[in-house]
Amino acid sequence: MYTQLEIQTLLEGKLQVAYLNQPETYNSLNKNLLTELRNFINECNESETVRCIAISGRGKAFCSGQNLKEALSMSDDMEDDRFIQRMVIDYYNPLVKDISDAKKPVISLVNGPAVGAGAMLALICDFTLATESSYFSQAFVNIGLIPDTGGTYFLPKLLGRQQANYLAFTGKKLSAAEAKSSGLIADVFSDETFENQALEVLTQLSNSPTAAIALTKKAFNKSYSNSLQEQLDIEGIYQQEAAETEDFKEGVAAFLEKRKPNYKGK
């Protein structure tokens, strides 16, 4: 039972969308919400029906980052003076890993401001779609903190050293259009058409060969630390795994029969 999220099931269960549902705090992140989001990701990951996972926000924001009132109350309640580190280790880091390791594509649908850990929640997903009115800010520096939720890992890889430093050091707000042009996010749609256009993308993913997407994601993740030869070896191994799936056989049959493939995600 979710109290912090609103779950929407679409396409006969193939698509699951979790809406951060705390609009009164602009969907700020707290321990319960982070726990529910992890549970949602893991439940979808283990489901034989779910083919695509999406995360969005209710209200005017996607996510305003960590709920500071909760964080400060933790410092009062806990004798451990490393409460910030505990929050990162126990709640944020596992969520980053769960999204990164998920066997299904995880897409963020940014419907408004995405700030601090909220911005990174959007950016650690496999790709990000956003409304024109959205913006992204690495606002950690504004309260004397460093980017977390995978920020120090992903930002330099997405943007390069100069731009990553610029955004992290200044907390500059980046419009959705600027985020797309810099390679930070995948695509931007108008506020009016966002829901329909995003659903078109999610529908395509939900009907795609999920196993191949999972192997592609797994290979990309390994590329961050592999040499060229190691990556070429991985490609051979994963390509064979993909070739042994039912979806590969269906894809070949559909190509030869000149029809649209009916992938099962197996």
Rosetta silent file (secondary structure, phi, psi, omega in degrees, C-alpha in Angstrom):
SEQUENCE: MYTQLEIQTLLEGKLQVAYLNQPETYNSLNKNLLTELRNFINECNESETVRCIAISGRGKAFCSGQNLKEALSMSDDMEDDRFIQRMVIDYYNPLVKDISDAKKPVISLVNGPAVGAGAMLALICDFTLATESSYFSQAFVNIGLIPDTGGTYFLPKLLGRQQANYLAFTGKKLSAAEAKSSGLIADVFSDETFENQALEVLTQLSNSPTAAIALTKKAFNKSYSNSLQEQLDIEGIYQQEAAETEDFKEGVAAFLEKRKPNYKGK
SCORE:     score description
SCORE:     0.000 S_00000001
   1 L     0.000  125.658 -178.878    0.000    0.000    0.000 S_00000001
   2 L  -101.467  133.775  176.810    1.461    3.328   -1.073 S_00000001
   3 L  -111.999  -19.959 -177.877    0.787    6.538    0.851 S_00000001
   4 L  -103.423  -14.555 -177.689    3.409    8.793   -0.759 S_00000001
   5 E  -119.616  152.270  168.001    2.946    7.633   -4.352 S_00000001
   6 E  -113.827  122.637 -175.594    0.030    7.409   -6.753 S_00000001
   7 E  -102.006  131.460  176.510    0.380    4.410   -9.074 S_00000001
   8 E  -117.646  127.827  179.342   -1.156    4.358  -12.549 S_00000001
   9 E  -106.378  125.410 -176.784   -1.394    1.101  -14.504 S_00000001
  10 E  -131.807  165.412  174.662   -1.652    1.384  -18.284 S_00000001
  11 H    54.350   48.602  177.479   -1.464   -0.809  -21.391 S_00000001
  12 H    56.535   35.421  175.755   -2.881   -3.874  -19.650 S_00000001
  13 H    92.190   -8.160 -178.609   -0.227   -3.685  -16.954 S_00000001
  14 L   -70.477  -26.940 -179.406    2.770   -3.365  -19.257 S_00000001
  15 E  -116.622  127.103  176.435    3.316    0.252  -18.193 S_00000001
  16 E  -121.275  126.394  179.885    3.471    1.343  -14.550 S_00000001
  17 E  -117.293  126.716  175.321    3.735    5.039  -13.637 S_00000001
  18 E  -105.848  121.151  175.858    4.538    6.216  -10.112 S_00000001
  19 E   -99.611  122.940  169.743    3.591    9.824   -9.337 S_00000001
  20 E   -61.060  121.974 -167.285    5.312   11.458   -6.393 S_00000001
  21 L  -121.838   56.175  174.511    2.150   12.543   -4.616 S_00000001
  22 L  -129.808   59.562 -172.032    3.100   15.156   -2.027 S_00000001
  23 H   -61.597  -24.994 -179.074    2.195   18.334   -3.937 S_00000001
  24 H   -67.186  -21.608  175.117    1.915   20.414   -0.756 S_00000001
  25 H  -112.973   20.647 -176.460    5.714   20.072   -0.315 S_00000001
  26 L    53.840   38.622  176.328    6.416   20.120   -4.068 S_00000001
  27 L    58.325   38.749  176.457    7.072   16.367   -3.807 S_00000001
  28 L   -63.853  151.829 -173.325   10.041   16.781   -1.496 S_00000001
  29 E   -89.733  132.073  175.152   11.803   13.532   -0.667 S_00000001
  30 L  -132.383  174.398 -175.916   11.476   11.893    2.723 S_00000001
  31 H   -59.549  -42.218 -178.499   12.347    8.459    4.103 S_00000001
  32 H   -65.941  -43.582 -179.576    8.881    7.023    3.504 S_00000001
  33 H   -64.065  -44.823 -179.817    8.664    8.288   -0.070 S_00000001
  34 H   -62.872  -38.370  177.783   12.148    6.997   -0.915 S_00000001
  35 H   -65.720  -44.044  178.916   11.296    3.619    0.595 S_00000001
  36 H   -64.277  -38.123 -179.733    8.035    3.421   -1.353 S_00000001
  37 H   -65.586  -40.083  175.324    9.806    4.387   -4.566 S_00000001
  38 H   -62.117  -44.753  179.678   12.342    1.599   -4.050 S_00000001
  39 H   -61.064  -41.549  179.203    9.546   -0.878   -3.376 S_00000001
  40 H   -61.806  -48.937 -179.904    7.745    0.247   -6.528 S_00000001
  41 H   -58.557  -46.209 -176.728   10.854   -0.135   -8.698 S_00000001
  42 H   -68.587  -37.788  177.097   11.610   -3.578   -7.286 S_00000001
  43 H   -64.021  -43.566  177.715    8.027   -4.821   -7.624 S_00000001
  44 H   -64.909  -38.313 -178.252    7.928   -3.711  -11.258 S_00000001
  45 H   -63.481  -35.026 -177.772   11.343   -5.223  -11.876 S_00000001
  46 H   -87.919  -11.915 -177.825   10.205   -8.634  -10.651 S_00000001
  47 L   -72.812  139.019  175.491    6.858   -8.559  -12.458 S_00000001
  48 L   -81.686  -13.142 -178.385    6.468  -10.713  -15.564 S_00000001
  49 L   -91.726  -40.976 -173.888    3.823   -8.306  -16.877 S_00000001
  50 L   -69.411  131.157 -179.683    5.520   -4.912  -16.488 S_00000001
  51 L  -116.358  -18.021 -177.529    7.627   -3.874  -19.475 S_00000001
  52 E  -149.902  142.068 -178.423    8.238   -0.180  -18.736 S_00000001
  53 E  -122.545  137.383  177.801    8.474    1.943  -15.555 S_00000001
  54 E  -134.188  151.453  178.578    7.951    5.696  -15.308 S_00000001
  55 E  -128.409  129.675  177.545    8.295    8.277  -12.523 S_00000001
  56 E  -142.160 -171.671 -178.458    6.546   11.647  -12.507 S_00000001
  57 E  -133.211  148.012  173.716    5.148   14.181  -10.042 S_00000001
  58 L   -93.266  150.196  178.718    1.726   15.487   -9.068 S_00000001
  59 L    88.318 -151.165 -171.328    1.096   19.198   -8.706 S_00000001
  60 L   -88.074   -9.848 -175.905    3.343   22.029   -9.856 S_00000001
  61 L  -129.375  155.186  167.802    6.719   20.325   -9.396 S_00000001
  62 L   -76.226  -58.467  178.708    8.447   17.110  -10.287 S_00000001
  63 E  -166.862  130.180 -177.510   10.497   17.089   -7.087 S_00000001
  64 L   -92.085    7.071  178.267   11.995   19.822   -4.888 S_00000001
  65 L    95.003 -165.856 -177.519   14.675   17.575   -3.377 S_00000001
  66 E   -60.565  136.819  173.383   15.204   16.424    0.178 S_00000001
  67 L   -71.786  106.078 -173.326   12.629   17.495    2.749 S_00000001
  68 H   -68.060  -32.098  178.623   14.855   19.670    4.926 S_00000001
  69 H   -61.347  -42.772  178.189   12.462   19.676    7.875 S_00000001
  70 H   -65.014  -43.427 -179.238   12.722   15.903    8.098 S_00000001
  71 H   -61.307  -42.861 -179.764   16.500   15.994    7.727 S_00000001
  72 H   -68.753  -35.141  177.380   16.869   18.582   10.476 S_00000001
  73 H   -67.303  -31.366  176.144   14.526   16.658   12.760 S_00000001
  74 H   -63.546  -38.423 -179.474   16.743   13.608   12.242 S_00000001
  75 H   -66.313  -29.992  178.239   19.711   15.582   13.515 S_00000001
  76 H   -77.623  -36.192 -173.455   17.764   16.392   16.683 S_00000001
  77 H   -84.035  -24.944 -172.954   16.474   12.861   17.193 S_00000001
  78 L  -103.530  135.485  175.937   19.634   10.897   16.450 S_00000001
  79 L   -72.573  -27.690  179.297   22.705   10.743   18.638 S_00000001
  80 L   -67.651  119.506 -178.556   24.757    9.835   15.575 S_00000001
  81 L   -80.299    0.433  176.234   26.175   13.101   14.212 S_00000001
  82 L   -99.542   39.763 -175.110   26.562   11.456   10.794 S_00000001
  83 H   -64.853  -33.531  178.158   22.826   11.558   10.107 S_00000001
  84 H   -64.386  -45.802  178.094   23.309   13.077    6.632 S_00000001
  85 H   -60.967  -40.693  178.575   25.647   10.252    5.662 S_00000001
  86 H   -61.708  -41.577  179.224   23.161    7.736    7.055 S_00000001
  87 H   -61.832  -44.663 -179.624   20.370    9.269    4.939 S_00000001
  88 H   -64.783  -47.284 -175.542   22.505    9.042    1.798 S_00000001
  89 H   -69.120  -41.387 -171.461   23.709    5.483    2.486 S_00000001
  90 H   -86.886  -25.667 -172.829   20.406    4.029    3.685 S_00000001
  91 H  -121.350  -44.923 -175.672   17.885    5.733    1.394 S_00000001
  92 H   -80.516  -50.040 -176.127   19.401    7.496   -1.620 S_00000001
  93 H   -59.027  -42.865  178.112   22.215    5.171   -2.681 S_00000001
  94 H   -62.783  -34.764  178.486   20.034    2.009   -2.783 S_00000001
  95 H   -66.439  -42.084  177.427   17.467    3.810   -4.937 S_00000001
  96 H   -57.586  -46.119 -179.425   20.166    4.889   -7.406 S_00000001
  97 H   -65.544  -41.215 -179.126   21.355    1.284   -7.669 S_00000001
  98 H   -61.562  -42.433  179.386   17.826   -0.109   -8.015 S_00000001
  99 H   -68.956  -43.266 -179.583   17.062    2.213  -10.937 S_00000001
 100 H   -63.965  -37.572 -175.523   20.445    1.616  -12.566 S_00000001
 101 H   -90.745   -5.616 -175.954   20.178   -2.169  -12.224 S_00000001
 102 L   -58.068  139.398 -179.992   16.488   -2.474  -13.155 S_00000001
 103 L   -80.685   -8.810  177.517   15.808   -4.962  -15.969 S_00000001
 104 L  -109.164  151.047  174.218   13.037   -2.719  -17.308 S_00000001
 105 L   -64.237  134.996  178.702   13.525    0.778  -18.771 S_00000001
 106 E  -116.111  115.184 -173.376   12.938    3.445  -16.113 S_00000001
 107 E  -115.090  134.711  174.678   11.859    6.799  -17.573 S_00000001
 108 E   -98.485  135.868  179.075   11.385   10.075  -15.722 S_00000001
 109 E  -113.511   98.080 -171.976    8.573   12.407  -16.829 S_00000001
 110 E   -89.294  113.320 -173.191    9.502   15.831  -15.492 S_00000001
 111 L  -105.051    9.178 -177.460    6.408   17.997  -15.211 S_00000001
 112 L   177.507 -163.171 -179.212    7.903   20.976  -13.352 S_00000001
 113 L   -54.245  137.810  174.446   10.932   22.065  -11.310 S_00000001
 114 E  -127.218  110.402 -166.439   13.437   19.319  -10.502 S_00000001
 115 E  -125.836  139.243  175.790   15.796   20.568   -7.812 S_00000001
 116 L    57.122 -127.405  178.367   18.728   19.076   -5.914 S_00000001
 117 H   -61.381  -24.717  175.588   18.121   15.387   -5.237 S_00000001
 118 H   -67.468  -37.691  175.698   14.905   15.821   -7.235 S_00000001
 119 H   -65.602  -42.871 -179.378   16.920   16.782  -10.298 S_00000001
 120 H   -69.773  -32.381  174.865   19.164   13.770   -9.815 S_00000001
 121 H   -57.584  -41.029  177.613   16.155   11.484   -9.336 S_00000001
 122 H   -67.630  -41.037 -169.952   15.102   12.512  -12.839 S_00000001
 123 H   -82.673  -18.473  177.061   18.578   12.213  -14.332 S_00000001
 124 L   -80.453  -10.118  175.190   19.503    8.786  -12.932 S_00000001
 125 L   -69.937  165.407 -174.167   16.628    7.279  -14.904 S_00000001
 126 L   -62.185  -38.245  163.143   17.444    5.708  -18.256 S_00000001
 127 E  -156.879  165.258 -171.220   16.245    8.838  -19.972 S_00000001
 128 E  -123.373  130.188  171.768   14.283   11.937  -19.114 S_00000001
 129 E  -112.117  141.354 -174.508   11.357   13.610  -20.883 S_00000001
 130 E  -141.378  155.082  172.416   10.320   17.075  -19.716 S_00000001
 131 E   -77.525  156.808  179.819    7.782   19.833  -20.259 S_00000001
 132 L   -59.773  -32.645 -176.515    8.964   23.101  -21.744 S_00000001
 133 L   -82.644   -4.580 -179.274    8.256   24.930  -18.481 S_00000001
 134 L   -72.594  160.327  169.999   10.384   22.539  -16.408 S_00000001
 135 E  -148.027  163.088 -177.535   13.829   23.353  -15.120 S_00000001
 136 E  -125.843  136.574  178.893   16.695   21.534  -13.421 S_00000001
 137 E  -142.819  127.966  172.935   18.928   22.869  -10.651 S_00000001
 138 L   -86.029   73.433 -169.060   21.812   21.297   -8.763 S_00000001
 139 H   -80.510    6.185 -179.415   20.828   23.373   -5.743 S_00000001
 140 H   -53.441  -41.589 -175.351   22.934   21.439   -3.246 S_00000001
 141 H   -62.854  -24.833 -177.408   25.519   24.222   -3.193 S_00000001
 142 H   -67.330  -19.048  175.846   22.880   26.712   -2.041 S_00000001
 143 H  -120.594   20.055  173.307   22.830   25.031    1.380 S_00000001
 144 L    77.754   29.383  179.142   26.509   24.069    1.458 S_00000001
 145 L  -118.818  171.703  177.596   26.238   20.461    0.256 S_00000001
 146 L  -103.504  159.012  174.870   27.606   18.443   -2.665 S_00000001
 147 L   -60.970  129.765  173.648   25.557   16.713   -5.386 S_00000001
 148 L  -123.280 -155.793 -175.653   24.427   13.285   -4.210 S_00000001
 149 L    53.243   39.483  179.664   21.888   10.749   -5.547 S_00000001
 150 L    83.067    5.384 -174.611   24.550    9.814   -8.089 S_00000001
 151 H   -61.418  -42.772 -178.238   25.263   13.418   -9.033 S_00000001
 152 H   -72.694  -15.141  177.667   29.050   13.269   -8.788 S_00000001
 153 H   -89.792  -49.389 -171.757   29.024   10.119  -10.919 S_00000001
 154 H   -83.318  -38.218 -173.678   26.534   10.968  -13.653 S_00000001
 155 H   -59.461  -47.897  178.355   26.875   14.724  -14.164 S_00000001
 156 H   -62.253  -31.435 -179.904   30.495   14.712  -15.446 S_00000001
 157 H   -75.353  -34.094  179.143   29.635   11.805  -17.745 S_00000001
 158 H   -77.927  -35.957 -168.765   26.500   13.472  -19.092 S_00000001
 159 H  -114.887  -20.351 -168.689   27.909   16.992  -19.409 S_00000001
 160 L    88.941  163.452 -172.785   31.707   16.874  -19.276 S_00000001
 161 H   -61.395  -45.702 -174.440   33.883   18.399  -16.548 S_00000001
 162 H   -62.603  -51.801 -177.008   33.337   22.086  -17.338 S_00000001
 163 H   -69.702  -37.260  177.266   29.545   22.067  -17.452 S_00000001
 164 H   -61.091  -46.034  177.576   29.231   19.665  -14.522 S_00000001
 165 H   -61.902  -43.475 -178.348   31.392   21.939  -12.404 S_00000001
 166 H   -58.269  -49.732 -177.772   29.513   25.023  -13.566 S_00000001
 167 H   -69.765  -39.435 -178.260   26.108   23.665  -12.614 S_00000001
 168 H   -71.628  -36.430 -177.478   27.287   22.066   -9.356 S_00000001
 169 H   -76.874  -28.297 -174.096   29.284   25.097   -8.199 S_00000001
 170 H  -107.636  -21.919 -175.091   26.595   27.679   -9.017 S_00000001
 171 L    69.373   18.874 -176.917   23.280   25.825   -8.684 S_00000001
 172 L   -54.807  139.218  173.443   22.186   27.514  -11.913 S_00000001
 173 E   -77.246  128.277  179.089   18.675   26.756  -13.124 S_00000001
 174 E  -111.295  120.889  178.344   18.772   25.016  -16.471 S_00000001
 175 E   -64.691  161.998  179.028   15.642   25.212  -18.602 S_00000001
 176 H   -59.634  -40.430  179.375   14.341   22.027  -20.168 S_00000001
 177 H   -63.859  -42.148  177.721   15.432   23.273  -23.594 S_00000001
 178 H   -65.920  -38.501  179.375   18.948   24.012  -22.293 S_00000001
 179 H   -63.220  -39.654  178.245   19.054   20.625  -20.578 S_00000001
 180 H   -67.699  -45.249 -177.180   18.205   18.899  -23.848 S_00000001
 181 H   -65.421  -26.575  179.360   20.726   20.861  -25.916 S_00000001
 182 L   -86.502   -6.366 -179.005   23.464   20.034  -23.394 S_00000001
 183 L    86.599    9.659 -178.319   22.665   16.320  -23.499 S_00000001
 184 L   -75.237  -35.141  178.671   21.404   16.247  -19.908 S_00000001
 185 L  -129.882  168.325 -172.276   17.922   15.003  -20.876 S_00000001
 186 L   -84.629  -45.892 -173.763   16.475   13.172  -23.875 S_00000001
 187 E  -157.845  159.590 -179.858   13.546   15.296  -25.086 S_00000001
 188 E  -130.746  134.577  176.787   11.235   18.225  -24.371 S_00000001
 189 E  -124.690  156.629  177.919    7.555   18.552  -25.246 S_00000001
 190 L   -62.518  153.422  179.975    5.167   21.453  -24.875 S_00000001
 191 L   -58.049  -36.636 -176.135    3.217   21.552  -21.632 S_00000001
 192 L   -71.216  -34.329 -175.158   -0.028   21.077  -23.560 S_00000001
 193 L  -104.354   -0.718 -172.438    1.090   17.990  -25.492 S_00000001
 194 H   -55.171  -48.798 -175.442    3.474   16.490  -22.927 S_00000001
 195 H   -59.305  -46.398 -178.037    1.143   13.812  -21.581 S_00000001
 196 H   -69.454  -43.100 -177.558    0.212   12.459  -25.016 S_00000001
 197 H   -70.160  -37.677  176.858    3.707   12.633  -26.497 S_00000001
 198 H   -65.116  -39.150  179.403    5.314   11.049  -23.453 S_00000001
 199 H   -64.341  -34.751  176.332    2.740    8.276  -23.545 S_00000001
 200 H   -60.240  -43.320  179.293    3.642    7.577  -27.173 S_00000001
 201 H   -65.724  -45.565 -178.729    7.258    7.013  -26.147 S_00000001
 202 H   -65.136  -35.242  177.597    6.287    4.875  -23.155 S_00000001
 203 H   -64.857  -42.478  177.496    3.912    2.826  -25.310 S_00000001
 204 H   -59.402  -45.255  179.747    6.707    2.115  -27.769 S_00000001
 205 H   -64.358  -39.121 -177.826    8.964    0.955  -24.926 S_00000001
 206 H   -66.807  -21.838  179.877    6.183   -1.152  -23.398 S_00000001
 207 L  -106.346   11.296 -177.607    5.803   -3.020  -26.691 S_00000001
 208 L   -91.748  169.349  176.134    9.540   -3.379  -27.365 S_00000001
 209 L   -72.556   92.946 -170.323   11.818   -6.416  -26.839 S_00000001
 210 H   -59.882  -38.145 -178.566   12.407   -5.806  -23.136 S_00000001
 211 H   -61.907  -40.792  178.886   15.177   -8.375  -22.735 S_00000001
 212 H   -65.695  -38.975  177.575   17.271   -6.670  -25.425 S_00000001
 213 H   -64.024  -41.501  179.130   16.736   -3.290  -23.767 S_00000001
 214 H   -62.178  -41.523  179.416   17.822   -4.756  -20.424 S_00000001
 215 H   -69.425  -36.493  176.096   20.990   -6.170  -21.970 S_00000001
 216 H   -61.748  -46.720  178.874   21.714   -2.866  -23.729 S_00000001
 217 H   -60.034  -43.840 -179.903   21.331   -1.030  -20.417 S_00000001
 218 H   -63.389  -40.739  178.730   23.574   -3.544  -18.670 S_00000001
 219 H   -67.165  -43.478  177.381   26.249   -3.191  -21.356 S_00000001
 220 H   -59.207  -42.596 -179.758   26.140    0.611  -21.240 S_00000001
 221 H   -60.696  -38.817 -179.783   26.560    0.521  -17.447 S_00000001
 222 H   -71.765  -23.224 -176.467   29.684   -1.646  -17.796 S_00000001
 223 H   -65.192  -21.619 -179.032   31.158    0.691  -20.412 S_00000001
 224 L   -65.180  -26.675 -177.412   31.933    3.286  -17.728 S_00000001
 225 L  -119.738   -9.190 -177.034   34.726    1.123  -16.324 S_00000001
 226 L   -83.935  152.654  167.020   35.601   -1.299  -19.143 S_00000001
 227 L   -76.684  169.979  178.090   38.392   -1.058  -21.677 S_00000001
 228 H   -58.453  -46.201 -177.930   37.469   -1.234  -25.369 S_00000001
 229 H   -64.203  -40.803  177.677   38.440   -4.913  -25.539 S_00000001
 230 H   -61.718  -39.110 -179.515   36.464   -5.730  -22.396 S_00000001
 231 H   -70.655  -38.072  176.337   33.443   -3.980  -23.857 S_00000001
 232 H   -63.088  -39.025  177.047   33.775   -5.786  -27.176 S_00000001
 233 H   -63.671  -41.489  178.721   33.881   -9.074  -25.284 S_00000001
 234 H   -61.929  -41.199 -179.886   30.740   -8.069  -23.365 S_00000001
 235 H   -59.236  -41.607  179.215   28.978   -7.252  -26.631 S_00000001
 236 H   -63.607  -42.687 -179.386   29.624  -10.758  -27.917 S_00000001
 237 H   -66.254  -48.952 -176.341   28.300  -12.363  -24.738 S_00000001
 238 H   -70.766  -31.882  178.420   25.193  -10.183  -24.454 S_00000001
 239 H   -64.878  -38.824  176.813   24.438  -10.400  -28.161 S_00000001
 240 H   -64.144  -41.858  177.555   24.321  -14.177  -27.867 S_00000001
 241 H   -60.207  -41.875  179.078   21.981  -13.868  -24.871 S_00000001
 242 H   -64.935  -37.923 -178.028   19.732  -11.569  -26.916 S_00000001
 243 H   -68.695  -16.532  179.935   19.766  -13.984  -29.847 S_00000001
 244 L   -93.452    2.884 -178.787   18.435  -16.739  -27.590 S_00000001
 245 L   -85.186  158.314  174.549   15.302  -14.801  -26.600 S_00000001
 246 H   -63.839  -34.198 -178.395   11.804  -15.380  -27.928 S_00000001
 247 H   -64.268  -37.192  177.517   11.717  -11.716  -28.968 S_00000001
 248 H   -62.514  -45.786  179.280   14.666  -12.180  -31.320 S_00000001
 249 H   -60.932  -41.553  178.924   12.924  -15.092  -33.028 S_00000001
 250 H   -66.229  -40.391  179.738    9.731  -13.030  -33.292 S_00000001
 251 H   -62.422  -43.112  178.364   11.635  -10.034  -34.647 S_00000001
 252 H   -65.630  -44.998 -179.745   13.281  -12.118  -37.379 S_00000001
 253 H   -61.413  -43.011 -179.703    9.996  -13.839  -38.273 S_00000001
 254 H   -64.873  -38.627  178.197    8.180  -10.507  -38.479 S_00000001
 255 H   -62.735  -46.450 -178.251   10.936   -9.067  -40.689 S_00000001
 256 H   -68.426  -33.141 -178.684   10.770  -12.024  -43.089 S_00000001
 257 H   -90.597    0.227  177.368    6.976  -12.001  -43.131 S_00000001
 258 L    55.698   49.398  176.750    6.903   -8.211  -43.548 S_00000001
 259 L  -132.880  170.667  178.463    4.641   -7.626  -40.557 S_00000001
 260 L   -77.649  131.025 -178.989    4.803   -5.757  -37.263 S_00000001
 261 L   -71.064  148.349  176.221    6.467   -7.845  -34.520 S_00000001
 262 L  -112.013   84.028 -175.817    4.499   -8.843  -31.426 S_00000001
 263 L   -76.397  145.683 -179.410    7.142   -8.814  -28.715 S_00000001
 264 L  -110.037   -6.368 -178.772    6.457  -10.491  -25.352 S_00000001
 265 L    76.655   25.986 -177.154    9.458   -9.178  -23.475 S_00000001
 266 L  -129.178    0.000    0.000   10.907  -12.685  -23.133 S_00000001
